[in-house]
Amino acid sequence: MNSIARGLRALAAGVPTVIRDLAGLAGAGLIAYGVWLIYVPAGFITAGALLLIGAILKAFADNRTGPDA
């Protein structure tokens, strides 16, 4: 029973990170969708740019903290 409680605590500790990431992805998706409603090719360009920026920021963060962080 003790191991179940530890597992649930570990799972609960990761929930804020998952929620933050999902909110960021939803925001990026809504921005791209809004631009797509205005002009379809610009929506694809915006989505690609947001993904590229996210990948670059993640790479910089990994470089600062190391690959195991």
CNS distance restraints for C-alpha pairs under 8 A (distance, minus, plus):
assign (resid   1 and name CA) (resid   5 and name CA) 6.49 0.50 0.50
assign (resid   2 and name CA) (resid   6 and name CA) 6.32 0.50 0.50
assign (resid   3 and name CA) (resid   7 and name CA) 6.09 0.50 0.50
assign (resid   4 and name CA) (resid   8 and name CA) 6.15 0.50 0.50
assign (resid   5 and name CA) (resid   9 and name CA) 6.18 0.50 0.50
assign (resid   6 and name CA) (resid  10 and name CA) 6.19 0.50 0.50
assign (resid   7 and name CA) (resid  11 and name CA) 6.14 0.50 0.50
assign (resid   8 and name CA) (resid  12 and name CA) 6.06 0.50 0.50
assign (resid   9 and name CA) (resid  13 and name CA) 6.15 0.50 0.50
assign (resid  10 and name CA) (resid  14 and name CA) 6.72 0.50 0.50
assign (resid  11 and name CA) (resid  15 and name CA) 6.72 0.50 0.50
assign (resid  14 and name CA) (resid  18 and name CA) 6.48 0.50 0.50
assign (resid  15 and name CA) (resid  19 and name CA) 6.15 0.50 0.50
assign (resid  16 and name CA) (resid  20 and name CA) 6.10 0.50 0.50
assign (resid  17 and name CA) (resid  21 and name CA) 6.18 0.50 0.50
assign (resid  18 and name CA) (resid  22 and name CA) 6.09 0.50 0.50
assign (resid  19 and name CA) (resid  23 and name CA) 6.07 0.50 0.50
assign (resid  20 and name CA) (resid  24 and name CA) 6.24 0.50 0.50
assign (resid  21 and name CA) (resid  25 and name CA) 6.22 0.50 0.50
assign (resid  22 and name CA) (resid  26 and name CA) 6.01 0.50 0.50
assign (resid  23 and name CA) (resid  27 and name CA) 6.05 0.50 0.50
assign (resid  24 and name CA) (resid  28 and name CA) 6.21 0.50 0.50
assign (resid  25 and name CA) (resid  29 and name CA) 6.07 0.50 0.50
assign (resid  26 and name CA) (resid  30 and name CA) 6.08 0.50 0.50
assign (resid  27 and name CA) (resid  31 and name CA) 6.20 0.50 0.50
assign (resid  28 and name CA) (resid  32 and name CA) 6.24 0.50 0.50
assign (resid  28 and name CA) (resid  47 and name CA) 7.27 0.50 0.50
assign (resid  28 and name CA) (resid  50 and name CA) 6.71 0.50 0.50
assign (resid  29 and name CA) (resid  33 and name CA) 6.02 0.50 0.50
assign (resid  29 and name CA) (resid  47 and name CA) 7.18 0.50 0.50
assign (resid  30 and name CA) (resid  34 and name CA) 5.98 0.50 0.50
assign (resid  31 and name CA) (resid  35 and name CA) 6.29 0.50 0.50
assign (resid  31 and name CA) (resid  46 and name CA) 7.87 0.50 0.50
assign (resid  31 and name CA) (resid  47 and name CA) 7.99 0.50 0.50
assign (resid  32 and name CA) (resid  36 and name CA) 6.03 0.50 0.50
assign (resid  32 and name CA) (resid  43 and name CA) 4.98 0.50 0.50
assign (resid  32 and name CA) (resid  44 and name CA) 7.05 0.50 0.50
assign (resid  32 and name CA) (resid  46 and name CA) 5.52 0.50 0.50
assign (resid  32 and name CA) (resid  47 and name CA) 5.12 0.50 0.50
assign (resid  33 and name CA) (resid  37 and name CA) 6.21 0.50 0.50
assign (resid  33 and name CA) (resid  43 and name CA) 6.20 0.50 0.50
assign (resid  34 and name CA) (resid  38 and name CA) 6.74 0.50 0.50
assign (resid  34 and name CA) (resid  43 and name CA) 7.40 0.50 0.50
assign (resid  35 and name CA) (resid  39 and name CA) 6.26 0.50 0.50
assign (resid  35 and name CA) (resid  40 and name CA) 7.33 0.50 0.50
assign (resid  35 and name CA) (resid  42 and name CA) 6.26 0.50 0.50
assign (resid  35 and name CA) (resid  43 and name CA) 4.79 0.50 0.50
assign (resid  35 and name CA) (resid  46 and name CA) 7.33 0.50 0.50
assign (resid  36 and name CA) (resid  40 and name CA) 4.33 0.50 0.50
assign (resid  36 and name CA) (resid  41 and name CA) 6.87 0.50 0.50
assign (resid  36 and name CA) (resid  42 and name CA) 6.07 0.50 0.50
assign (resid  36 and name CA) (resid  43 and name CA) 3.75 0.50 0.50
assign (resid  36 and name CA) (resid  44 and name CA) 7.02 0.50 0.50
assign (resid  37 and name CA) (resid  43 and name CA) 7.50 0.50 0.50
assign (resid  39 and name CA) (resid  43 and name CA) 6.58 0.50 0.50
assign (resid  40 and name CA) (resid  44 and name CA) 6.90 0.50 0.50
assign (resid  41 and name CA) (resid  45 and name CA) 6.37 0.50 0.50
assign (resid  42 and name CA) (resid  46 and name CA) 5.96 0.50 0.50
assign (resid  43 and name CA) (resid  47 and name CA) 6.12 0.50 0.50
assign (resid  44 and name CA) (resid  48 and name CA) 6.12 0.50 0.50
assign (resid  45 and name CA) (resid  49 and name CA) 6.08 0.50 0.50
assign (resid  46 and name CA) (resid  50 and name CA) 6.11 0.50 0.50
assign (resid  47 and name CA) (resid  51 and name CA) 6.24 0.50 0.50
assign (resid  48 and name CA) (resid  52 and name CA) 6.09 0.50 0.50
assign (resid  49 and name CA) (resid  53 and name CA) 6.07 0.50 0.50
assign (resid  50 and name CA) (resid  54 and name CA) 6.11 0.50 0.50
assign (resid  51 and name CA) (resid  55 and name CA) 6.17 0.50 0.50
assign (resid  52 and name CA) (resid  56 and name CA) 6.20 0.50 0.50
assign (resid  53 and name CA) (resid  57 and name CA) 6.12 0.50 0.50
assign (resid  54 and name CA) (resid  58 and name CA) 6.10 0.50 0.50
assign (resid  55 and name CA) (resid  59 and name CA) 6.12 0.50 0.50
assign (resid  56 and name CA) (resid  60 and name CA) 6.25 0.50 0.50
assign (resid  57 and name CA) (resid  61 and name CA) 6.16 0.50 0.50
assign (resid  58 and name CA) (resid  62 and name CA) 6.11 0.50 0.50
assign (resid  59 and name CA) (resid  63 and name CA) 6.09 0.50 0.50
assign (resid  60 and name CA) (resid  64 and name CA) 6.30 0.50 0.50
assign (resid  61 and name CA) (resid  65 and name CA) 6.29 0.50 0.50
assign (resid  62 and name CA) (resid  66 and name CA) 5.20 0.50 0.50
assign (resid  62 and name CA) (resid  67 and name CA) 5.42 0.50 0.50
assign (resid  62 and name CA) (resid  69 and name CA) 7.14 0.50 0.50
assign (resid  63 and name CA) (resid  67 and name CA) 6.90 0.50 0.50
assign (resid  65 and name CA) (resid  69 and name CA) 5.95 0.50 0.50
